Amino acid sequence: MAYDAALGPAVAELRKAGREVDAEVLAHISPARSSTVNYYGSITVAYEHELAQLDEKGHRPLRSVATDDPAAGL
């Protein structure tokens, strides 16, 4: 599936924690945050800020959200 490279570790962690992650839904999402995409489709990234968040494997930690929060997504 197309999401494996970018979202695979996050999806695996969510499934390990018992969350249901529908593969059909994953086929239609992107790891890009829409707040960084401008009118012309360019993505603006604060590289230093993003790089500072990476762990030893090069991954950012998952955000913690309440499961009853409608913004929780998956």
Backbone as CSV, one residue per row, in Angstrom:
resi,resn,N_x,N_y,N_z,CA_x,CA_y,CA_z,C_x,C_y,C_z
1,MET,0.835,-1.188,0.000,0.000,0.000,0.000,0.874,1.243,0.000
2,ALA,0.377,2.306,-0.535,1.147,3.533,-0.707,1.515,4.207,0.609
3,TYR,0.751,4.011,1.653,1.009,4.692,2.906,2.130,4.063,3.720
4,ASP,2.567,2.866,3.370,3.507,2.118,4.194,4.791,2.867,4.534
5,ALA,5.428,3.503,3.570,6.716,4.139,3.816,6.615,5.283,4.806
6,ALA,5.629,6.142,4.644,5.527,7.317,5.493,4.693,7.084,6.748
7,LEU,3.628,6.351,6.634,2.713,6.183,7.757,2.795,4.822,8.426
8,GLY,3.551,3.911,7.851,3.627,2.548,8.371,3.922,2.446,9.853
9,PRO,4.975,3.120,10.353,5.271,3.033,11.790,4.134,3.569,12.664
10,ALA,3.509,4.652,12.241,2.405,5.222,13.020,1.199,4.286,13.016
11,VAL,0.884,3.730,11.855,-0.249,2.807,11.751,0.021,1.556,12.589
12,ALA,1.232,1.044,12.533,1.581,-0.140,13.319,1.442,0.141,14.812
13,GLU,1.871,1.308,15.254,1.760,1.659,16.677,0.302,1.797,17.103
14,LEU,-0.514,2.418,16.252,-1.933,2.550,16.571,-2.609,1.185,16.648
15,ARG,-2.318,0.305,15.704,-2.921,-1.031,15.704,-2.450,-1.840,16.912
16,LYS,-1.183,-1.683,17.271,-0.629,-2.377,18.445,-1.350,-1.934,19.714
17,ALA,-1.767,-0.666,19.750,-2.480,-0.128,20.904,-3.973,-0.483,20.874
18,GLY,-4.394,-1.239,19.854,-5.775,-1.690,19.784,-6.705,-0.809,18.968
19,ARG,-6.162,0.210,18.302,-7.000,1.085,17.476,-7.288,0.411,16.146
20,GLU,-8.512,0.543,15.667,-8.873,0.015,14.354,-8.470,1.047,13.301
21,VAL,-7.635,0.635,12.360,-7.178,1.527,11.290,-7.567,0.882,9.968
22,ASP,-8.546,1.456,9.315,-9.099,0.904,8.085,-8.160,1.139,6.904
23,ALA,-7.711,0.069,6.254,-6.794,0.169,5.112,-7.441,0.929,3.951
24,GLU,-8.743,0.831,3.816,-9.448,1.556,2.751,-9.341,3.067,2.951
25,VAL,-9.403,3.499,4.187,-9.259,4.927,4.501,-7.804,5.363,4.278
26,LEU,-6.864,4.546,4.683,-5.453,4.884,4.528,-5.053,5.091,3.071
27,ALA,-5.743,4.443,2.170,-5.432,4.581,0.745,-5.687,5.998,0.243
28,HIS,-6.407,6.801,1.019,-6.799,8.142,0.572,-6.211,9.265,1.420
29,ILE,-5.226,8.967,2.264,-4.654,10.023,3.096,-3.178,10.214,2.797
30,SER,-2.655,11.332,3.245,-1.258,11.695,3.033,-0.658,12.125,4.361
31,PRO,0.648,11.907,4.564,1.279,12.377,5.797,1.478,13.888,5.819
32,ALA,1.250,14.575,4.704,1.411,16.037,4.662,0.294,16.695,5.458
33,ARG,0.653,17.712,6.221,-0.349,18.461,6.975,-0.903,19.551,6.073
34,SER,-2.209,19.623,5.965,-2.817,20.587,5.046,-2.558,22.029,5.451
35,SER,-2.253,22.281,6.712,-2.004,23.655,7.146,-0.726,24.223,6.534
36,THR,0.142,23.352,6.021,1.391,23.826,5.424,1.311,23.948,3.906
37,VAL,0.183,23.572,3.313,0.030,23.638,1.863,-0.623,24.962,1.498
38,ASN,0.027,25.723,0.625,-0.532,27.020,0.246,-1.432,26.906,-0.991
39,TYR,-1.933,28.022,-1.440,-2.862,28.095,-2.564,-2.303,27.452,-3.830
40,TYR,-1.002,27.538,-4.032,-0.375,27.020,-5.254,0.053,25.559,-5.133
41,GLY,-0.216,24.937,-3.994,0.128,23.537,-3.799,1.525,23.318,-3.260
42,SER,2.239,24.391,-2.964,3.573,24.264,-2.383,3.453,24.014,-0.882
43,ILE,4.372,23.243,-0.362,4.373,22.944,1.069,5.487,23.748,1.732
44,THR,5.145,24.473,2.788,6.115,25.246,3.546,6.473,24.461,4.803
45,VAL,7.756,24.232,5.030,8.205,23.436,6.168,9.303,24.177,6.909
46,ALA,9.209,24.214,8.232,10.271,24.764,9.076,11.234,23.607,9.371
47,TYR,12.239,23.451,8.524,13.123,22.286,8.593,13.779,22.089,9.950
48,GLU,14.360,23.133,10.499,15.057,22.999,11.786,14.110,22.530,12.887
49,HIS,12.908,23.079,12.907,11.911,22.681,13.907,11.526,21.213,13.720
50,GLU,11.281,20.810,12.489,10.887,19.427,12.209,12.021,18.446,12.519
51,LEU,13.252,18.781,12.123,14.381,17.897,12.377,14.645,17.725,13.866
52,ALA,14.400,18.756,14.662,14.627,18.691,16.101,13.691,17.700,16.787
53,GLN,12.576,17.346,16.145,11.599,16.436,16.743,11.878,14.962,16.455
54,LEU,12.817,14.677,15.574,13.059,13.297,15.156,13.745,12.476,16.237
55,ASP,13.362,11.199,16.323,14.040,10.296,17.247,15.240,9.661,16.553
56,GLU,15.871,8.700,17.197,17.085,8.079,16.637,16.831,7.320,15.336
57,LYS,15.577,6.943,15.071,15.228,6.258,13.827,14.789,7.229,12.736
58,GLY,14.705,8.515,13.069,14.275,9.514,12.095,12.778,9.717,12.032
59,HIS,12.055,9.275,13.073,10.606,9.419,13.124,10.205,10.464,14.163
60,ARG,9.122,11.188,13.880,8.549,12.085,14.882,7.652,11.264,15.788
61,PRO,7.554,11.601,17.070,6.652,10.857,17.955,5.196,11.108,17.589
62,LEU,4.350,10.129,17.846,2.916,10.310,17.619,2.379,11.293,18.636
63,ARG,1.413,12.099,18.206,0.756,13.014,19.139,-0.198,12.221,20.007
64,SER,-0.355,12.616,21.239,-1.316,11.988,22.145,-2.617,12.755,22.075
65,VAL,-3.702,12.035,21.828,-5.033,12.636,21.808,-5.994,11.712,22.539
66,ALA,-7.030,12.289,23.072,-8.069,11.482,23.721,-8.849,10.741,22.639
67,THR,-9.169,9.486,22.887,-9.864,8.697,21.867,-11.287,9.185,21.640
68,ASP,-11.851,9.929,22.593,-13.198,10.454,22.391,-13.182,11.847,21.755
69,ASP,-11.998,12.333,21.406,-11.860,13.629,20.755,-12.202,13.472,19.277
70,PRO,-13.181,14.233,18.753,-13.556,14.116,17.345,-12.390,14.414,16.404
71,ALA,-11.409,15.182,16.862,-10.251,15.506,16.029,-9.208,14.390,16.061
72,ALA,-9.483,13.309,16.771,-8.516,12.228,16.893,-8.266,11.522,15.570
73,GLY,-9.152,11.657,14.611,-8.953,11.034,13.302,-9.222,9.560,13.353
74,LEU,-8.183,8.778,13.104,-8.330,7.334,13.067,-8.806,6.832,14.410
